[in-house]
Amino acid sequence: MPSFPRTRLRRNRASSFIRSLVAENRVNAADLILPVFVTDAAQSSEVASMPGTYRNTLDDAVKLAERAVSMGVPALALFPEVDPALKTPDCSESWREDNLINRAVRRLKAEFPELGIITDVAFDPYNPKGHDGYLVQGVIVNDETVTALVRQALSLAEAGADIVAPSDMMDGRCGAIRDGLDAEGFTNVGIMSYAVKYASAYYGPFRDAIGSSGALKGDKKTYQMDTANALEGLREVEMDLDEGADTVMVKPGLPYLDMVTRVKETFGVPTFAYQVSGEYAQIMAACQNGWLDHDKVWLETLLSFKRAGADGVLTYGALKVAELLQEDA
């Protein structure tokens, strides 16, 4: 084995040029996906628990998309803030042809045809109880939910979504959605599965943003994964891939980088991580208080995802990071 003093590892750290040449991982704007909240409100409003992130009117969502394209960010992931009056137990607003998310998809694809548009498949924005699936006598029912999720996915595909992303964690949903899409001719619409999605405490600000936090009754532990488990996550990925998922995701991100690595090394498939709202809020709060260096922490954080094996990252900081990368270029 190499040993000191003949081998001095610090030689490859001695100057910026050699550090750049031997760097094992890099973050590029092309690695980033920007989650965007859309609203039917008269004007955009900042999410109080997510400084710098807004519920965007469609006009402002178009402006964000324009910035993303100009900075080389290849895709947006859309999430709606749904009027409470439109929330019903059957969540039928989720597949109405002219609902908020479908209008957003159509407009963005019309104005930016090459920009990737990813849409969630789940009922939490549409469910008066705030859950991702149908609630019957206090129990989330799996198969009935899956049948309805296929309707939602088809509606999103018809609107022009490039990728549908089942985030509900019902068993069998990827296969049912794939069959439904293929039967209607949407063979080119991809499925990005929230395959390893934990019942995490980091989702609070997201629920504030879409208006489901006050509505949620109970918790999601009967369908989202136990935070103690890792092998179960690999089983989830294996099943979703077998059912036709094209890409898989680990959510949350930083607390579960070990799962990003295990998924990538085990399956070798395109693997994404979602740096969720609570992670974003932590960073922004610390930076606003002067406790952390905003620019350095954002770049270091995103690099950690790449080092763990992520092919891409969904992050509310996508435009911040892309701008920093442009400045460093």
Stockholm file with secondary structure:
# STOCKHOLM 1.0

chainA/1-329         MPSFPRTRLRRNRASSFIRSLVAENRVNAADLILPVFVTDAAQSSEVASMPGTYRNTLDDAVKLAERAVSMGVPALALFPEVDPALKTPDCSESWREDNLINRAVRRLKAEFPELGIITDVAFDPYNPKGHDGYLVQGVIVNDETVTALVRQALSLAEAGADIVAPSDMMDGRCGAIRDGLDAEGFTNVGIMSYAVKYASAYYGPFRDAIGSSGALKGDKKTYQMDTANALEGLREVEMDLDEGADTVMVKPGLPYLDMVTRVKETFGVPTFAYQVSGEYAQIMAACQNGWLDHDKVWLETLLSFKRAGADGVLTYGALKVAELLQEDA
#=GR chainA/1-329 SS CCCTTTCCGGGGGSSHHHHHHHCSCCCCGGGEEEEEEEECSSSCEECTTSTTCEEECHHHHHHHHHHHHHHTCCEEEEEEECCGGGCCTTCGGGGCTTSHHHHHHHHHHHHCTTSEEEEEECSTTTCTTCCSSEEETTEEEHHHHHHHHHHHHHHHHHHTCSEEEECSCCTTHHHHHHHHHHHTTCTTCEEEEEEEEBCCGGGHHHHHHHTCTTTCCSCSTTTSBCTTCSHHHHHHHHHHHHTTCSEEEEESSGGGHHHHHHHHHHHCSCEEEEECHHHHHHHHHHHHTTSSCHHHHHHHHHHHHHHHTCSEEEETTHHHHHHHHHHHC
#=GC SS_cons         CCCTTTCCGGGGGSSHHHHHHHCSCCCCGGGEEEEEEEECSSSCEECTTSTTCEEECHHHHHHHHHHHHHHTCCEEEEEEECCGGGCCTTCGGGGCTTSHHHHHHHHHHHHCTTSEEEEEECSTTTCTTCCSSEEETTEEEHHHHHHHHHHHHHHHHHHTCSEEEECSCCTTHHHHHHHHHHHTTCTTCEEEEEEEEBCCGGGHHHHHHHTCTTTCCSCSTTTSBCTTCSHHHHHHHHHHHHTTCSEEEEESSGGGHHHHHHHHHHHCSCEEEEECHHHHHHHHHHHHTTSSCHHHHHHHHHHHHHHHTCSEEEETTHHHHHHHHHHHC
//
